[in-house]
């Protein structure tokens, strides 16, 4: 499919949605995005491709650079491609997460890359593999192998945010906590050691934890420590010799990853015959709304912003020293659902605010 980056972001969203691109099958949409970007003036735009991640940027030597990034993969299809319209609502896989945001960003890049009124140099990144394991994340690959593409004074990630700014993101740690015992017949329980009973005090430490709220740059983050998975048992007449659980900590961006890990282990405590393994971890991202480039964006959206509670790839930019926010159309509550949908008014709202911001000194 040929993409027209100069079409309205609404029409461009339709075109992107109609190219199926579940994770690991992004080649067709990457081809289309690359061809469209290479169709711009090659003397004014640098375009590169790494796998199925496509990057483009201007190099005018302006005083600041804004990075526009979004993933081009979706969750598996659910008979929801191609798109369809019902009144002012667009339905289809990726309408929310996050082809509408990607359409707005690609359109803005094409519309402004050589415009005299452009206030910042621009980078646009359309990356693969966000909806699957971290090892496949195209932005993560850039961060490791080509970090210069993540540098800027502000990065915008087109994750659905209800057409307002969701600043920063909370970090996440998932630990596997395992209690060890000795198996025995329940009629002779004294011959064994019940791992589920050994795990119970750890469970109570987590259950009794009082999470805190933290306000940074006017954004209030709410932490949470929760048991999210629990397993034990051999048979109904057997003392279990193992019991384990996943404990997830969502922490505010004023904690570093090591600080959050230390705090989490302190809450869980040390217990005999209990082991702890790190299953997953990702650092948080500060909102960065105090940065001049970010303040101008807040003004462009009428002062509408809030904290991002979930983890997103803005954390990768934060690690590179680039302040980052989430800014895209759509209700994140519809992400990954069969009835995924976006109001076209939100696509227009985000596009209008973005164009205003990028052309305001």
N, C-alpha and C positions, 0 to 999 in steps of 0.2 A: 504494500500500500504506500502511496505517496502522501507525505504529510505536508500541509500548507501551514507553515509557522506564522504566516501573516493573516490567516483566517481568525475569526473571533475565538477566544479561549473556549467558548461553549462548543463550537464546531470542532475545534482541535481536540477537546475532551472526547467527543463522540468518536473521532478517528482513532485515538489512542485506545479507547475501550474496545473498539471493534477489532483490534489486533490481539488475539489471545496471547498472554504472556505469563502463565503460571511459572513459578520459580523453577529454574533449570531449563526453561524453554523461552528465553528472552531474545534469541538471535533475530527473529523477524522484526520485533519492535526496535531492537538496537540498530538493525540495518536501516530501518525507516528514519529513525532519529538522526543517525549519522549522515545519511544522504541529504536530509533536510538542512542540517547544519553546514554541510560542505557546499550546499547550494548558495550560501551567503558569500559575500565578497572575501575571497581567500587572502587578500592582502590586508584585511582588517580583522579577520577572525582566525585564531589558531584552533584546530580541531585534532583531537587524538582519540584513539580507542584502545582500551585494554580489556580483552575478553569481550564481554557484552556490556561494558561500561563505557559510555561516550562522554567526552569532556570537550568544552569549547570555552575560549576566553578572548577578551579584548586586551590589548596592551597599549593603551593610549598614554600611559604615564600619569594618570590622574592621581590625586592625593589620597584616594581611598579605593578599596576594592570590596565589592559585595559578591558573595558566592550564593548561587541559587541551586539547590540540590534536591533531588527526589529519586525514589526508586521506581523502576519500570516493571518489576515483577508483581504478580498478584498471588493470592492463595489459589488453590485448585478451583476450576470453574464449576458452577452448579447450575447449568442450563441458564446462565445469565449473561451470555454474550451471543449476538451483538447487543448493543444498548437498545433501550426503547424509551419513549417519552410518554409521560402521563401528566398532562397539563404542564406545569412549570417544574416538574421533577424529572430528572434523568436517572434511569435505572440501569444497572449493569455492573459486572465485576470490575472493580477498580475505580468506579465513579468517585468513591470517597477515598479509598486507600490504594494509590494516591495519584491516579491519572489526571484528575481535575487539577490538582496542585501542580503536577508536572506540565500540564498544558498551559497554565498561567505563566509558569516560569519560562518555558520555551518561547511562548509568544512574546513575553517582555524582552527576552534576549534578542530575538529577531527584530522586534520593532525599534529597539534602542541602540543596537550595537554600533551604529554609525551616526546616531542622531546628535546634532550639536548640543542639545539640551541635556544629554546624559551627564549625570553628576559624578558617577563612580565608574571605574573599570568594572567589568562584569565577568564572572565565571559561571558557567552552567554545567552541572554534573547530573547525568541520567544513569543511575547505577543498578546493577543486577543483584539478586540474591539477598534481599533484605528480609523476606518472609520465612527464611529457613535458618539453619544453623549459622552461627557467626563465621565459621570458616569459609562460607560462600559469599559473604557480604562484600559487594564490589567497592563500597566506600571504605571498608576496612582494608581491602587490598591496596587502595590508593594511599591510605594513611601509612601503611607499611612500606610500600614500594615507590610511591610517587607523592610524598607528602606536600610538595610544593603546590599541588592542585587544591589543597584544603586551606591554604593561607588566604587571609583576607581581614578586613576590619569588621565585618559582620557576615554571618552565614544564615541563610533562611532555608529551612527544611519544609517541604511542602506537605507534611503530615496534616491530616484533617484536624482543624482546631476551631471549627465553627466560625470561620472568617474573622477570628481575633487572634492576637498573639498569645501563644502559650510559651512562656519563657523557661529556658533551662530544662532540666529534667532530673528526676530522682534517680539515684543509683540502685542497684539490685545485687543481692548476694543470696545464693541458694546453697545451703549446707545439707549434706546427708548425715544424719545423726543416728548411729546404730548402737543398740544395746545387745550385749552378748550374754548368753546363759548356757544352761545344760538341759538337754531334752530328757523328759521322763514321762511315765504314765501319770495321768492326773490322779489316779487312785493312790499313787505313791509319790506325791508331789515333793516330799522332803528329800527324795533322791535326785532331784533336779534343781535348776535355778531359772526362775521365770523371767525371760528377757523383757516381756511386756511390763512387768512390775518394775524392773530396773529402769525402764524408759520413762515411767510415769512421773518421777520428780522433775525430769527435764521438761516434759510436757507442761507441767504446772508452772515452771519458770517462764515459759513462753506465754502460757495462757494468762498469767498475772502481770505481764509486762504492760506498762503504761507508755504508749508512744507519745512523742512530743510534736508540736507544731513550731515551725520556724519561718519567720518572715525575712526575705532577702529582696532588696530592690522593689519592695511593695508586693511581692509575690509570697503567698503563704503556702508552704509545703507541709504535708501531713505524712509523717512516717508510719510504718506499720511492720510488726513482726508477727508472722503467722505460720502455723503448721499448714502446709498445703497438700501433703500426701502422707499416708500412714499405712504401714503394713506389719502384720505379725500373724502367727498361727500356723500350725502344722495339721492338726486334726482336732476334732471336738473332745477328744479324750487324752490330749497330749500337751504337756507343758512346753511352750515355744522356747527354742534356744536362740532365736533372733527376733528383734523388733526394730524397725527403723522408720524414720520419717524424714521428709524434706521440710526444712524451715526456711522461709523466705523473709528477707529483711529489705524493705524499701526505705531508703534513707535520703535525707535532705542533702542538697549540694554544698552545705557548709562542712560536711564530713568528707575527708578523703577516703578512698577505698580501704587503705590500711586502718584508718581510724574506725571506719564502720565495721570492719572485720573484727578488730579488737573488742569493740563494744558488743558485738553480737556474741562472741565467745564468752565474754564476761557474763552476759545475761544467761546464756545456756549453762555456764558453770562447768566445773570439773567433777566428773562422777566416775566411780570405779566401774570397770567393764563397759564403758561407753566410749566409742570412737567417733571422730568427726572428720568428714571429708568435704572439700570444696567441690560442688557440682557445677556452679556457674557464678560468675561475678562480672560486674560492669560498673564503672565509676559514674558519678553524677556530673551534671553540668550546671555551673552557675548561670543565672539568668542574663547577666551582662547588660541590663537595661540602663545602667549608668553610663555606658559608652556613648559618645556623641552620635555615632551612626545608628545605634539602637534607639536613642531618644527621638531621632527624626522619624524612624519607622513608627514608633508609638504615636507620634503626632499625626502621621498619615492615616492611621486607623482610628483616629478620634479618641485616643487614650484607652482603648479597649485591650486589656491584657489580663492574664491569669497564670498561675503556676501550672507546669506540666507535671502530673503525678507519675505517669508511666515513663519507662526508659525509652529514649529514641536515639537516633544517630547524631543528634546535636552534641552528645557527649564526645564524639570523636573530634569534632571541631574544637570543643572546649579544651581537650587534651593538647591540641596543636596551638593553643593560644588564641584561637579565633572565637569571639563571642557568637553565640548562635541561639536562634529562636525557632519555634515551630509556627508556621503560618500557611494555612491552606483552607480550602472550602470543605464543607461537609461535617456532619456529626460523627465523631469517632465511634459512637455507639453502633453505627451501621457497618463499620469495617468488618470484613470477613463474613458477613451474613449473605444468605442467598438473596435477600431483598435489599442488597446494597443500593443506596440512592443518594443523590445530591440535589439540593435546590439550585437551579441555574442562577438564581439571584445571588447566591453566595459566590459562585464562580466570577460573576461580574464585579461583585464588591471587592474580592481579593485582587482581581486584576487592576481595577481602578486605583486602589490604594497603593499597589506595588508600583504602577507606572508613575503615580504622583511622587512617591518616595524616591524613585531612581532618577527623577528629573529635578529634584529639589536640592539645591546646594546646601 
